[in-house]
């Protein structure tokens, strides 16, 4: 079964645009999850909506409400939400380009894949993808997801594009209350040298497959044993011993540490052949060059 797109619309750069579809790049469906059961009947518990005055109510009777004051709500229906339409509801309008390393990892949220929607969109999609790849930049755009506008980055990835939604600045906490009481002074030079050598011994190429979820594996092992009617095997963490002091611990670690195994590098992807540019696309690109840029917003005093 073909994957289902979570969003469809148009990717636009100035006067150039193409139809695109977006897919979640990650999935949690393979994670072990548990259901709530009654302890005697082992029947699965249904979570039903309860009104403090009426008791159990039907989901069909539920409406959305925004709490503008404590216990005071304004009712919002589907027609109200449909009336709130902005450009980013159906268009990924590229507003700027930046270096990828300028995006602080704290702001990076959910990853998505972006692909052309139909054969007619493929040529324009490939031109925009390769232009970003050659420039080494990622695009900044806006997108409405789950009834809110999100700032996103768009970059080239293999034959397609990669989107990352960014957190709003008011969602990212500052460091002051967490880091202010940590000492700033220079550490002991010898201990610092030992720590750097210990890091050097463990340098490798990152391979996510080498870091499997050991807890998930142990959890599944326990489940399988219980299904067989056996008592689960208790897996305890290895005893690392007591650390006497930092200097001794660094020296002991440096002597015991083994170089990390190098993961195999992936073969480079085959280059994608660019299609010949049609007149309509070329005209749009030429027109984009001569289009007058929008005035930058004035900074507040």
N, C-alpha and C positions, 0 to 999 in steps of 0.2 A: 504494500500500500504506500502510495506517495505521501511524503510528509505534508502536514497541513500548515499553511502559512498563518502566522499570527497577526500579520498586517499586510495590506496591499495598498499601493498608491503610486506616486511618481517621484523619481529622484530628479532634482532640477539644479542646474548650475547656470545662472544667468538665463539665457534664452534656450539653452539646451536641456532637454528632458527626456526621460524614458520611463516606461512602466516597470515597477519592481515589486517583489514580494519578499517578506522578511520572515525568518524562522528562528526559534530559540536555538542557541548553539549548545546548550547544556540540558540535561535531563536528570531528574531525581527518581525516575520510575524504578530503577534497579536497587534502590536503597531498601534495606529491611525496615518494615513498618509494622506496627501492632494495632489491632482493633480493640475497642473497649467491649468486654463481655461481662455478663452477670456471673458472679462467682459460683452459683449453684446450677443454673440452667445452661450456661455457656452460650446463651443467645447473644447476638450482637446488639448493642444498645443503640437506639435511634435518638439522635439529638433533635428534639423538637422545640420550636419557638414558644416561649411562655410570656404572656402579658400579666403584669402584677395584679391587674383587676379581673381580667377575663379567664386567666389560666391558659390552657393549651389553645393555640390559634393556628389557622391554616397559613401556609407560606404565601398563598395567593392573596391574602389580606395584608401582606406586609408592604410598606412603602418606604422610600428613602426620606430621611430628614436631616437637616443641618442644624446643629445646636448653636444658635447665635448668642444665647445667654443661658445660664444654668437652668436646665429643665424646660427651656423654651426652644421650639423647633419651627423651622420653615420647611414645608413639604416640597420635595423636588420629584417631579415625575419624568418619564422618558421624553415627553415632548419638550420639557425645559432643557434637558441635556442635548437633544437634537438641535435646539435653537442656538446652542453655544458652539458655533462652527468657526474655526480659524484656519488659516492656510495650512498649518502643520497637521491638521486632522487627516488630510489625504495627500500631503506633499512633503517630501524631505527636501527642503530648500537649503542648499549649501550657502552659508553666510560668510565663511572664512576658512583659511587653511593654516595649520600650525605644525610645528615639529612634534612628533609623537611623544618625545620625552618631556615635553612641556606639560603634559597632562598628569598631575599628581595622582598616584595610585589610590589615594584616599577618596578621590572623586569617582573612580571607575566602579560601575555597578554591574549590570547584567549584560552578557554577550549575546549577539545575534548574528546570523548569516544573512546576507542580502544577495538576491539573484534577480536576473531579468525576468519579467513576466511576459513571456511570449517571444516568438522569433523576431517580431518587428522591433523589439526593444534591445535585442542582443548587440547590434553594432554600436549604438550609442553607449550602452553599458560598458562594452569592452574599451572604447575610446576613453571614457572617463576613468575607468579602472587603471589603464596603463599610464594615463597622464599623472595620476596620483602616485603610482608606483615609481615612475621616473623622477618625480619631484621629491620623493621621500617625505611627503606631507600627509597628514590626515585632515579630513574635512570636518568642520563644525556645522551641525545642522540642528533643527528642531523637529520633534515628533510627538504626536499625542498618543499616549498609551495608557490604558486603564483610567480614563477620564482625567488625565493630567498631562501637561506638556513637559516633555523631557528634552534636555540638551543631550546630543549624541555626537560621538566621533564616528567617522566612516573612513575606512582604509582598504587598500587592496590586500586580498588574501587568496593565494592560489589562483583559481579561475574566477573567483567571485569577489565579494567585498565583505568586510567585517564591521559590524556596528557594536559600539559599546555605549550604553546609556550612562549618563553622568549624574551623580547626586547633586542636589541643590546645595549651594553653600551653607544654608541654614540647617542642613542635615549633618554637616561635618563638624564635630566638636574641636575646639581649640586644644592646644597641648599644655597651656599654662597650668591648669589645676592638676595635671598628671606629672609634669616634668620639672616644675619649678624647684622642688625640694631635693632633686638629684644633684649630687656634687659635680662640679665642673672641672676640678683640678686634674693635673696630669698624673696618670698612673705610674707605678714603678717601671723604669725603663727595661729592666731585665724581664719582669713578668710580661710586659707588653711584647717584647721580642719573642718570648716563648709562645705566647698566644698567637702571634702572627705566623710562626712556624707550624703550629698545630693546625691553623687554618689552611696553610699551603699544602699540608699532607692530605687534606680532605677535599681539595678542589677537584671537580669533575664536570662533566657535561650533564645538564639536567635532563632526565628522562622520567616523565610522570608515571610511566608504567612500573618503574622501579620502586615506587612509594605506594604500595597497595595499602588499603585500609585494614590493618591487622585486627582492629576491634570488630569490624564487620565480618571478617573471616572467622574469628573465634566465635562470634555470635551465631553464625550459620552452622558452625560445627556443633555447638551446643544444641541448636534446634534439631539437627539431624539425629543426634544421640537420643534426644527425648522422644522423637518419632519412632525410634527403634525400641523404646522402653527402657533405655539405659540411663544411668545417672550421668549428668554432664561432667566432663573432665575439667577440673579447675586449673586454669592457666594463670600462673602468677608471674609478676614482673621479676626479672633477674636482680639479684642482690648486687648492688654496685659497690658496697663497702662504705665505710665512713671516711669522709674527707677531713684530714687533719688541718691543713692550711692551704691557701691558694697556690703558693709557690710549689709545694710538694705535689699538689694535684696537677699543676701544669707540667711539671717535669715527668710525672708518672704517665700522664696522658700522651705526652710527646713520644715517650718510649714505647707505649703500647699501641698507638694509633697506626693503622695501616692505610696506605693510599686508597682512596675510593676508586672502584672500578669505573673505567670510562665507558659510557654508553655509546652504542653505535650511532654514528651520525646518519641522518636520513638522506637518501639520495635527492639531489635537487630536482624540483619539479620541471617537467618539460615546458619550454617557452610556448606561450599561446600565440598563434598567428593572428595578426590584426587583419580585420576585413578592410577592403577598400572603402574610403569614406564616400558616402552618397552626397549628392548636391545639397539636399535639404539639410543634412547635418553640417556640411561645410558652411552653408549660408548662415546657419544659426551660430556657429563658432565665430565667423567673421563679424556678424552683427553684435555678438557679445563683446568683441574687442572694442567696438566703437560706441557701445552703450555707455551712457553717462553714469558714473558711480553715484550711489546714494550718499547724501551728506552724512558725515559721522555725527552721532548725537553729542550735543554739547555737554561737557562735564559740569556737574553742579559745583557751585562755589563752596 
